[in-house]
Amino acid sequence: MKIAIFGASGSVGQFLITEALAQGNQVVAVSRQAGRISPQGNVAVRLVDYDKQASIQAAMAGSDVVIISLGDFGVVEPVHQIT
């Protein structure tokens, strides 16, 4: 199975890549920045511009499964603080 992982360069994304490979899958590691992930064996790297729908569609083209593991990195301001 070919699995596209958005947010692949983050800590959760790296875990997902390891698990997907351990289960015998091919991985498409999707990232905004070149050089954050190295292609290897069954891991292909695709760059994405999240502001462009065509870029997102191209990044996941040919994948059987898509996993989204994106953080907000301060982009979204929390409405409520959990204490």
N, C-alpha and C positions, 0 to 999 in steps of 0.2 A: 504494500500500500504506500502511496506517496502522500506525506503529510506536510502541509505548509504551516509554519509556525511564525506568526507575526509577533514581534517583540523578542525574537530569538537571541538577541545579544544581552538581554537582562538575565538576572540570576534565575528566575523561574524559567525563562526561555531556554537557558543552557541545560537545566534539569530536564526539560521536556525533550530536547534534542537527544540527550543521553538515553532517556527511557525509550524514545521512539526507535533509536538505533538498536538498543538491546533487544527489542521485540522484532527485529528484522525488517523494519520499515525504511523507506527512502525519506529523506527530509529536505524540504525547501526552507532554508533559514531566511526569513524576511527581515530586513533592517533598513533604517533610514540612512545609516552611515557606512560607507565603504571601509573595510579594514577591521570592523568590529568582530567579524566572524570569518574564519578561514574555511574555504571549501576543503572537504576531505572525504574520501571514500564515498559513502552514500549521502553526503551533505552538499547540496547546491545552495549557493547564496544568490539572493535577488534583492536589489535595492528597490525601495518604494518611496514615493512622495504621497503622504497621506492626504494631501490637499487635492489630489487628482484621482478621480474615480478610475480612469483608464489605467493608471499606475497600479492601483490596488488590484484591479481585475487581472492585469498582466502578471503580477506577483503570485497570484494563486492559480493561474491557468494550468490545467493538467493535473491538479492535485485532487486526491480522493477525499481528503479531510482537511479542514482549516481550523487551526487553534489560534485564538487571540489571547495574547499574554502581554498586554500593554499597560504601563504605569502612566500616571498623570504628571509626574515630576513637577508639581506645583502649577501646572497649567490650569487645573480646576481648583477653585477655592472651596474648601469644605464649608458646608452650611451649618453643621453642628459638630461640636467637638465631643468625642466620647471620653468620659472620665471615669 
